[in-house]
Amino acid sequence: MTSQSRVGIPFAWVVLAACLVPGCLHSSGYEPKHDGTARLVIQSNILAISKNGQIESEAGDLGRLLACTPKVTKQQEQAQSDLKSGRVTSAVGSALVAVSPLVAGALLRVAIPFLAIGANQTHHGHAALVDAVNMHNDDAECRGRAVAPLPEE
């Protein structure tokens, strides 16, 4: 009698795959007023900025909505830089985790710091983005520089 090995899919991978389907994506539904105030919203599980009916994701052209004074522009650019670094570092960590079973798990010790650093950079970027929105809203010049609403179709 020969022994058979059973190949199973780890439960975590099943949960991850289930959350990647469109049914797991969430967006905030309230449409804010068109008063020149920038607001944080969620669009398909991604933090975004809404101003006068226009929405830009955290990876988009936030300067179009937030840039008004050098201080706000610098804060917004720092936030986006941190967010981009966090995404790249986390992606490297995730790739190492995915490949790790192929090399007997040896890469896990390398992957964990990448994941932790990536998460830290992302959290720092989100905090900087909140600061940029608050700085924008506290500045009368920024609120007065309202972005024109998108044309209605």
C-alpha positions in Angstrom: 0.0 0.0 0.0 1.4 3.4 -0.9 1.0 6.4 1.1 -0.8 9.3 -0.5 -0.1 12.9 0.4 -3.1 15.3 0.4 -2.6 18.7 -1.1 -4.8 21.2 0.6 -5.4 24.9 0.2 -4.7 26.8 3.4 -7.8 28.4 4.8 -6.2 31.9 4.7 -5.8 31.7 1.0 -9.4 30.7 0.6 -10.5 33.7 2.7 -8.1 36.0 0.7 -9.5 34.8 -2.6 -13.1 35.3 -1.4 -12.3 38.9 -0.5 -10.9 39.7 -3.8 -14.1 39.1 -5.7 -16.1 42.3 -6.5 -18.7 41.5 -3.8 -16.2 42.3 -1.1 -15.4 45.8 -2.4 -17.0 48.7 -0.5 -17.5 52.3 -1.2 -19.1 55.1 0.7 -22.4 56.2 -0.9 -23.1 59.7 0.4 -22.4 62.4 -2.1 -21.0 65.4 -0.2 -22.0 69.0 -0.9 -20.2 71.1 -3.5 -18.8 73.7 -1.2 -15.1 73.5 -1.8 -14.4 71.3 1.2 -12.3 68.2 0.7 -13.5 65.0 2.3 -12.1 61.5 2.8 -14.2 58.8 1.2 -13.8 55.1 0.5 -14.0 54.0 -3.1 -13.7 50.2 -3.8 -11.8 49.7 -0.5 -9.4 52.5 -1.3 -9.1 55.8 0.5 -10.0 58.7 -1.8 -10.6 62.4 -1.7 -13.9 64.0 -2.8 -14.2 67.6 -3.6 -17.1 69.2 -5.5 -18.3 65.9 -6.8 -15.0 64.8 -8.1 -13.2 61.9 -6.6 -9.5 60.9 -6.8 -8.1 57.7 -5.2 -5.1 57.9 -2.9 -3.0 56.8 -5.9 -4.5 59.3 -8.3 -3.9 63.0 -9.0 -4.7 64.3 -5.5 -2.9 67.6 -6.3 -5.8 68.4 -8.7 -8.1 68.5 -5.7 -5.9 69.5 -2.8 -3.0 71.6 -4.2 -3.6 75.3 -3.2 -0.8 76.4 -1.0 2.8 75.2 -0.8 2.2 73.8 2.7 -0.8 71.7 1.6 0.8 70.6 -1.6 3.9 69.4 0.3 1.8 67.5 2.8 -0.3 65.9 0.0 2.9 64.9 -2.0 4.5 63.4 1.2 1.3 61.4 1.8 1.3 60.0 -1.7 5.0 59.2 -1.5 4.5 57.3 1.7 1.5 55.4 0.3 3.4 54.4 -2.9 6.4 53.2 -0.8 4.0 51.2 1.4 2.3 49.6 -1.5 5.6 48.6 -3.2 7.2 47.3 0.1 4.1 45.3 1.0 3.9 43.9 -2.5 7.5 42.6 -2.2 6.7 41.1 1.2 3.6 39.4 -0.3 5.5 38.0 -3.2 8.1 36.6 -0.8 5.3 35.0 1.3 3.8 33.5 -1.9 7.1 32.0 -3.0 8.2 30.9 0.5 6.4 27.5 0.4 8.4 26.6 -2.7 11.7 27.0 -0.8 10.6 25.4 2.4 9.5 28.6 4.1 13.0 30.1 4.3 11.8 33.4 2.8 9.3 34.0 5.6 11.9 35.5 7.8 12.7 38.0 5.1 9.1 38.6 4.1 7.8 39.6 7.6 9.9 42.8 7.9 8.8 43.8 4.4 5.2 43.4 5.3 5.6 45.3 8.6 7.6 48.1 7.0 5.0 48.3 4.2 2.1 48.5 6.6 3.9 51.2 8.6 4.6 53.3 5.5 0.9 52.9 4.4 -0.4 53.9 7.8 2.0 56.9 7.9 0.7 57.9 4.4 -2.9 57.7 5.4 -2.2 59.9 8.5 -0.4 62.4 6.3 -3.3 62.4 3.8 -5.8 63.1 6.6 -3.5 66.0 7.7 -3.4 67.3 4.1 -7.2 67.3 3.9 -7.6 69.0 7.3 -5.0 71.6 6.3 -6.8 72.2 3.0 -10.1 72.7 4.8 -8.7 75.0 7.4 -7.3 77.3 4.7 -9.8 79.8 3.3 -7.7 80.1 0.1 -7.9 76.4 -0.5 -11.7 76.2 0.0 -12.1 79.2 -2.2 -10.2 77.4 -5.0 -13.0 75.0 -5.6 -12.7 72.5 -8.4 -15.4 72.8 -11.0 -17.9 70.0 -10.8 -17.8 67.4 -13.6 -20.4 68.1 -16.4 -23.6 66.2 -16.0 -24.3 63.6 -18.7 
